[in-house]
């Protein structure tokens, strides 16, 4: 492989709205070196090559790995190298947009321009691919459990399955009624009347049933009414269901441990994932060689929600950190109906502005991580529709401190709203439920 050196990036044509797309060349084995090249393409051109956008954690910059970019070597972080190996197809070229490679990170002006276009880049991607990292801490077990939960949720929502359950309950009740008649006949054959009289009696059962005589006889002989029997069966079913719910809400310790390690991955704390996930037309999640579609992943979080709600004891799932996955579901559902700025229940009424939405987003995601603190603002600007010219946010080479970015954003919001609105630092907004709006995507 050629020795790594600074890649000679060709300038992007801003007039045509160009972006760079990474073409990852195929390889039959992961032992083969990673080879790729860059091509320019107009972002808004519908005839351009479809691409996938990568959502990932940069990783530790000091732990660099070499790939071949064009005719030269190029250094990427260890985590990105692992992602490229996992994404590489054995037979065909894969077209990707990856910020660390497709943006000239040494060009401050270009970086500032592209950062503010990233929402659009993720919106126009055919699919967003989430890379959580290589397998570790029994992550295979966690991914397998998500698929099992997805199946559980799908079956519970399937009308055909619900119909079969109702039929089963009806069958249990009818068998209970039949058992009552059978018990009555057995007792009468032993203690009361002859076989001939039983046959005669059974011929009058419909008449007795209409008059309630059979029910009275069952109660007289057994001490129970048929209603008591049905109620007993139902109570047993409820008790069995409660025991089952408690068991389901207490998964094996190894699963809880695997889930806790899974949701503790740094990707879930990234500030940029709010924008990347909300913008995605389609999304898959990769962890090592295992993958799951975002719909299946969200179904799994629904299933965990239900397990936690149905148990009469504290569920072990609560300690797994699964709420991070549920929060992604909320972000996507809110974004699908254009109300992402209302996360946390903030209500600004008729005076809601783009600045208000930005303020609320900044409050809700203030604990998210970013390599550059300014990214905590940049990643939310597009989602709030608070345009760059409104915010006054502009990254320049001479003075790009977080203090300047935060100050210019604050003054711009103050100017836009004409009022000073802040949240107390300790404000608790409480849990957010996913919207049930019919247009929701996941």
LUMKOL-353711 format. One record per residue (C-alpha): x, y, z; residue in one letter. Coordinates in steps of 0.5 Angstrom, whole numbers, plus 2048, in hexadecimal, padded with zeros to 3 digits. Example, Ala and Ser with C-alpha at 12.3 -4.5 7.8 and 13.67 -1.06 7.14 Angstrom:
2
ATOM:819:7F7:810:A
ATOM:81B:7FE:80E:S
END
This chain:
442
ATOM:800:800:800:X
ATOM:803:807:7FE:X
ATOM:805:80B:804:X
ATOM:800:80F:808:X
ATOM:800:817:806:X
ATOM:7FC:81D:806:X
ATOM:7F7:81B:800:X
ATOM:7F6:821:7FB:X
ATOM:7EF:823:7FB:X
ATOM:7EC:826:7F5:X
ATOM:7E8:82C:7F7:X
ATOM:7E0:82B:7F7:X
ATOM:7DC:82F:7F2:X
ATOM:7D7:833:7F7:X
ATOM:7D3:835:7F1:X
ATOM:7D1:82E:7EF:X
ATOM:7D1:82C:7F6:X
ATOM:7D6:827:7F5:X
ATOM:7D7:822:7FB:X
ATOM:7DD:81C:7FB:X
ATOM:7DB:815:7FB:X
ATOM:7DF:80F:7FD:X
ATOM:7DF:809:7F8:X
ATOM:7E1:803:7FD:X
ATOM:7E4:7FE:7F8:X
ATOM:7E2:7F6:7F9:X
ATOM:7E7:7F1:7FC:X
ATOM:7E6:7EA:7FD:X
ATOM:7E9:7EA:804:X
ATOM:7EA:7EE:80A:X
ATOM:7F1:7ED:80A:X
ATOM:7F2:7F1:803:X
ATOM:7F3:7F8:804:X
ATOM:7EE:7FE:804:X
ATOM:7EE:801:7FD:X
ATOM:7E9:807:7FB:X
ATOM:7E9:80D:7F7:X
ATOM:7E5:814:7F7:X
ATOM:7E1:817:7F2:X
ATOM:7DD:81D:7F2:X
ATOM:7D5:81D:7F1:X
ATOM:7D0:823:7F1:X
ATOM:7CC:822:7F8:X
ATOM:7C5:824:7F5:X
ATOM:7C6:820:7EE:X
ATOM:7C1:81A:7EE:X
ATOM:7C5:817:7E9:X
ATOM:7CB:816:7ED:X
ATOM:7CD:810:7F0:X
ATOM:7C9:80E:7F6:X
ATOM:7CE:80E:7FC:X
ATOM:7CD:80B:804:X
ATOM:7CF:810:809:X
ATOM:7D3:80D:80F:X
ATOM:7D1:80F:816:X
ATOM:7D7:80D:81B:X
ATOM:7DC:80F:820:X
ATOM:7E2:812:81E:X
ATOM:7E6:80E:823:X
ATOM:7ED:810:826:X
ATOM:7F1:814:821:X
ATOM:7F8:812:824:X
ATOM:7F6:80A:822:X
ATOM:7F6:80B:81A:X
ATOM:7F6:806:815:X
ATOM:7F8:806:80D:X
ATOM:7F3:806:807:X
ATOM:7F5:807:800:X
ATOM:7F1:80D:7FE:X
ATOM:7F2:80E:7F6:X
ATOM:7FA:80D:7F5:X
ATOM:7FC:80F:7FC:X
ATOM:7FB:80C:803:X
ATOM:7F7:810:808:X
ATOM:7F6:80F:80F:X
ATOM:7EF:80E:813:X
ATOM:7EE:80C:81A:X
ATOM:7ED:805:81C:X
ATOM:7E6:805:81D:X
ATOM:7E5:808:816:X
ATOM:7EA:803:813:X
ATOM:7E5:7FD:816:X
ATOM:7DF:800:813:X
ATOM:7E2:800:80C:X
ATOM:7E4:7F9:80D:X
ATOM:7DD:7F7:80F:X
ATOM:7D9:7FB:80A:X
ATOM:7DE:7F9:804:X
ATOM:7DA:7F4:7FF:X
ATOM:7DE:7EE:7FC:X
ATOM:7DB:7EF:7F5:X
ATOM:7D9:7F7:7F4:X
ATOM:7DB:7FE:7F5:X
ATOM:7D7:801:7FB:X
ATOM:7D6:809:7FB:X
ATOM:7D7:80C:801:X
ATOM:7D7:813:804:X
ATOM:7DB:813:80A:X
ATOM:7DD:81A:80E:X
ATOM:7E4:818:810:X
ATOM:7E6:817:808:X
ATOM:7E1:81A:804:X
ATOM:7E2:821:807:X
ATOM:7E9:824:807:X
ATOM:7EA:825:80F:X
ATOM:7F1:829:80D:X
ATOM:7EC:82E:80A:X
ATOM:7E9:832:80F:X
ATOM:7E4:836:80A:X
ATOM:7E2:830:807:X
ATOM:7E1:82C:80D:X
ATOM:7DD:832:810:X
ATOM:7D9:832:809:X
ATOM:7D8:82A:809:X
ATOM:7D6:82A:811:X
ATOM:7D0:82E:80F:X
ATOM:7CE:82A:809:X
ATOM:7CE:823:80D:X
ATOM:7C7:823:80F:X
ATOM:7C5:823:807:X
ATOM:7CB:81E:806:X
ATOM:7C7:819:80B:X
ATOM:7C0:81B:808:X
ATOM:7C2:819:801:X
ATOM:7C6:813:802:X
ATOM:7C3:80D:800:X
ATOM:7C4:80A:807:X
ATOM:7C8:80C:80D:X
ATOM:7CC:806:810:X
ATOM:7CE:806:817:X
ATOM:7D4:803:819:X
ATOM:7D5:802:821:X
ATOM:7DB:7FF:821:X
ATOM:7DE:7F8:821:X
ATOM:7DB:7F2:825:X
ATOM:7DD:7F2:82C:X
ATOM:7DA:7F1:833:X
ATOM:7D5:7EB:830:X
ATOM:7D2:7F0:82B:X
ATOM:7D0:7EA:827:X
ATOM:7CB:7E8:82C:X
ATOM:7C8:7EF:82D:X
ATOM:7C7:7F0:825:X
ATOM:7C4:7E9:825:X
ATOM:7BF:7EB:82B:X
ATOM:7BD:7F1:827:X
ATOM:7BB:7EC:821:X
ATOM:7B7:7E8:826:X
ATOM:7B4:7EE:829:X
ATOM:7B2:7F1:822:X
ATOM:7AF:7EA:821:X
ATOM:7AB:7EA:827:X
ATOM:7A8:7F1:826:X
ATOM:7A6:7F0:81F:X
ATOM:7A2:7E9:821:X
ATOM:79F:7ED:827:X
ATOM:79D:7F3:821:X
ATOM:79A:7ED:81C:X
ATOM:793:7ED:81C:X
ATOM:793:7E6:81A:X
ATOM:797:7E4:820:X
ATOM:792:7E8:824:X
ATOM:78C:7E4:821:X
ATOM:78F:7DE:822:X
ATOM:790:7E0:82A:X
ATOM:789:7E2:82A:X
ATOM:787:7DB:827:X
ATOM:78B:7D7:82C:X
ATOM:788:7DB:832:X
ATOM:781:7DA:82F:X
ATOM:783:7D2:82F:X
ATOM:785:7D2:836:X
ATOM:77E:7D5:838:X
ATOM:77A:7D0:834:X
ATOM:77E:7CA:836:X
ATOM:77D:7CD:83E:X
ATOM:775:7CD:83C:X
ATOM:776:7C6:839:X
ATOM:77A:7C4:83F:X
ATOM:774:7C6:844:X
ATOM:76F:7C2:840:X
ATOM:773:7BC:840:X
ATOM:775:7BD:847:X
ATOM:76D:7BD:849:X
ATOM:76C:7B7:844:X
ATOM:771:7B3:848:X
ATOM:76F:7B4:84F:X
ATOM:768:7B3:84D:X
ATOM:76A:7AC:84A:X
ATOM:76D:7AA:850:X
ATOM:768:7AD:855:X
ATOM:762:7AF:853:X
ATOM:75F:7AB:84D:X
ATOM:75F:7A5:848:X
ATOM:763:7A6:841:X
ATOM:75C:7A6:83E:X
ATOM:75A:7AC:842:X
ATOM:760:7AF:840:X
ATOM:75F:7AE:839:X
ATOM:758:7B1:83A:X
ATOM:75A:7B7:83E:X
ATOM:75F:7B9:839:X
ATOM:75A:7B9:834:X
ATOM:757:7BF:838:X
ATOM:75D:7C2:839:X
ATOM:75C:7C8:834:X
ATOM:755:7C9:838:X
ATOM:758:7C9:83F:X
ATOM:75E:7CE:83C:X
ATOM:759:7D3:83A:X
ATOM:755:7D3:841:X
ATOM:75C:7D3:844:X
ATOM:75B:7CC:847:X
ATOM:761:7C9:845:X
ATOM:765:7CF:848:X
ATOM:761:7CE:84F:X
ATOM:763:7C6:84F:X
ATOM:76A:7C7:84D:X
ATOM:76B:7CC:853:X
ATOM:767:7C7:858:X
ATOM:76B:7C1:856:X
ATOM:772:7C5:855:X
ATOM:771:7CB:85A:X
ATOM:774:7CF:854:X
ATOM:770:7D3:84E:X
ATOM:772:7D3:847:X
ATOM:774:7DA:848:X
ATOM:778:7D8:84E:X
ATOM:77C:7D3:849:X
ATOM:77D:7D8:844:X
ATOM:77F:7DD:849:X
ATOM:784:7D8:84C:X
ATOM:787:7D7:845:X
ATOM:788:7DE:843:X
ATOM:78B:7E0:84A:X
ATOM:790:7DA:849:X
ATOM:792:7DD:842:X
ATOM:793:7E4:845:X
ATOM:797:7E1:84A:X
ATOM:79B:7DD:845:X
ATOM:79C:7E3:841:X
ATOM:79E:7E7:847:X
ATOM:7A4:7E2:848:X
ATOM:7A6:7E2:841:X
ATOM:7A6:7EA:841:X
ATOM:7AB:7EA:847:X
ATOM:7AF:7E4:844:X
ATOM:7AF:7E8:83D:X
ATOM:7B1:7EF:841:X
ATOM:7B7:7EB:844:X
ATOM:7BB:7E9:83F:X
ATOM:7C2:7E4:840:X
ATOM:7C7:7E8:843:X
ATOM:7CC:7E7:83D:X
ATOM:7C7:7EB:839:X
ATOM:7C6:7F1:83D:X
ATOM:7CE:7F1:83E:X
ATOM:7CE:7F1:836:X
ATOM:7C9:7F6:835:X
ATOM:7CC:7FB:83A:X
ATOM:7D2:7FA:836:X
ATOM:7CF:7FB:830:X
ATOM:7CB:802:832:X
ATOM:7D2:804:835:X
ATOM:7D5:805:82F:X
ATOM:7D7:80C:82D:X
ATOM:7D3:80C:827:X
ATOM:7CD:80D:82B:X
ATOM:7D0:813:82F:X
ATOM:7D2:817:828:X
ATOM:7CF:81E:827:X
ATOM:7CE:81D:81F:X
ATOM:7CA:816:820:X
ATOM:7C4:81B:821:X
ATOM:7C5:81E:81A:X
ATOM:7C7:818:817:X
ATOM:7C1:813:819:X
ATOM:7BC:818:818:X
ATOM:7BE:81A:811:X
ATOM:7BE:812:80F:X
ATOM:7BA:810:80A:X
ATOM:7BC:809:80B:X
ATOM:7C1:806:811:X
ATOM:7C4:800:813:X
ATOM:7C8:7FF:819:X
ATOM:7CF:7FB:818:X
ATOM:7D3:7F8:81E:X
ATOM:7D9:7F4:81C:X
ATOM:7D6:7EF:817:X
ATOM:7CF:7EF:81A:X
ATOM:7CA:7F4:817:X
ATOM:7C2:7F6:819:X
ATOM:7BE:7FB:815:X
ATOM:7BB:801:819:X
ATOM:7B4:7FF:819:X
ATOM:7B6:7F8:81C:X
ATOM:7BA:7FB:821:X
ATOM:7B5:800:823:X
ATOM:7B0:7FA:823:X
ATOM:7B5:7F7:828:X
ATOM:7B4:7FE:82D:X
ATOM:7AD:7FD:82C:X
ATOM:7AD:7F6:82F:X
ATOM:7B2:7F8:834:X
ATOM:7AD:7FE:836:X
ATOM:7A7:7F9:837:X
ATOM:7AB:7F4:83B:X
ATOM:7AD:7F9:840:X
ATOM:7A6:7FC:840:X
ATOM:7A3:7F5:841:X
ATOM:7A7:7F3:847:X
ATOM:7A5:7F4:84E:X
ATOM:7AC:7F4:850:X
ATOM:7B2:7F8:84E:X
ATOM:7B4:7F6:847:X
ATOM:7BC:7F4:846:X
ATOM:7BB:7F8:83F:X
ATOM:7BB:7FE:843:X
ATOM:7C2:7FD:845:X
ATOM:7C4:7FC:83D:X
ATOM:7C4:803:83B:X
ATOM:7BF:801:836:X
ATOM:7BC:808:836:X
ATOM:7C1:80B:832:X
ATOM:7BE:806:82C:X
ATOM:7B7:808:82E:X
ATOM:7B9:810:82D:X
ATOM:7BC:80F:826:X
ATOM:7B5:80C:825:X
ATOM:7B2:813:828:X
ATOM:7B7:817:823:X
ATOM:7B5:813:81D:X
ATOM:7AD:814:81E:X
ATOM:7AE:81B:820:X
ATOM:7B2:81D:81A:X
ATOM:7AD:819:816:X
ATOM:7A7:81E:818:X
ATOM:7AB:824:818:X
ATOM:7AB:825:820:X
ATOM:7B2:823:822:X
ATOM:7B3:82A:825:X
ATOM:7AE:828:82A:X
ATOM:7B2:822:82D:X
ATOM:7B1:823:834:X
ATOM:7AA:825:834:X
ATOM:7AC:82D:833:X
ATOM:7A6:831:831:X
ATOM:7A7:838:82F:X
ATOM:7A0:839:82C:X
ATOM:79E:83D:826:X
ATOM:7A5:841:827:X
ATOM:7A9:83B:825:X
ATOM:7AF:83D:821:X
ATOM:7B5:839:81E:X
ATOM:7B9:83C:823:X
ATOM:7B5:839:829:X
ATOM:7B5:832:826:X
ATOM:7BD:833:825:X
ATOM:7BD:835:82D:X
ATOM:7B9:82F:82F:X
ATOM:7BD:82A:82B:X
ATOM:7C4:82D:82E:X
ATOM:7C1:82C:835:X
ATOM:7BE:825:833:X
ATOM:7C5:823:830:X
ATOM:7CA:827:834:X
ATOM:7CD:821:837:X
ATOM:7CF:81D:830:X
ATOM:7D6:81D:82F:X
ATOM:7DA:820:829:X
ATOM:7E1:820:827:X
ATOM:7E0:827:826:X
ATOM:7DC:82B:82B:X
ATOM:7D9:82F:825:X
ATOM:7D6:829:822:X
ATOM:7D1:829:828:X
ATOM:7CE:82F:824:X
ATOM:7CF:82E:81D:X
ATOM:7CC:827:81D:X
ATOM:7C5:82A:820:X
ATOM:7C5:830:81B:X
ATOM:7C2:82D:815:X
ATOM:7BD:829:819:X
ATOM:7BA:82F:81C:X
ATOM:7BA:833:816:X
ATOM:7BE:838:819:X
ATOM:7C2:83A:813:X
ATOM:7CA:83C:813:X
ATOM:7C8:843:811:X
ATOM:7C3:844:817:X
ATOM:7C8:841:81C:X
ATOM:7CE:844:81A:X
ATOM:7D2:83E:81B:X
ATOM:7D8:83E:816:X
ATOM:7DE:83A:817:X
ATOM:7E5:83E:816:X
ATOM:7EC:83C:816:X
ATOM:7EE:842:81A:X
ATOM:7E9:842:820:X
ATOM:7E5:83B:820:X
ATOM:7E4:83A:828:X
ATOM:7DE:837:82B:X
ATOM:7DD:83E:82F:X
ATOM:7DC:842:828:X
ATOM:7D7:83D:825:X
ATOM:7D3:83C:82B:X
ATOM:7D3:844:82C:X
ATOM:7D1:845:825:X
ATOM:7CC:840:825:X
ATOM:7C9:843:82C:X
ATOM:7C9:84A:829:X
ATOM:7C5:847:823:X
ATOM:7C0:844:826:X
ATOM:7BF:84A:82B:X
ATOM:7BE:84E:825:X
ATOM:7B9:849:821:X
ATOM:7B5:849:827:X
ATOM:7B5:84F:82A:X
ATOM:7B5:84C:831:X
ATOM:7BA:849:836:X
ATOM:7B7:841:837:X
ATOM:7BC:83D:83A:X
ATOM:7BB:836:83E:X
ATOM:7BE:835:845:X
ATOM:7C4:830:845:X
ATOM:7C0:82B:849:X
ATOM:7BA:82B:845:X
ATOM:7B7:824:845:X
ATOM:7B2:823:83F:X
ATOM:7B0:81C:840:X
ATOM:7B0:816:83C:X
ATOM:7AD:817:835:X
ATOM:7A8:812:831:X
ATOM:7A9:811:82A:X
ATOM:7A4:814:826:X
ATOM:79E:810:823:X
ATOM:79D:814:81D:X
ATOM:79B:810:817:X
ATOM:7A1:813:813:X
ATOM:7A6:811:817:X
ATOM:7AB:80D:814:X
ATOM:7AD:808:819:X
END
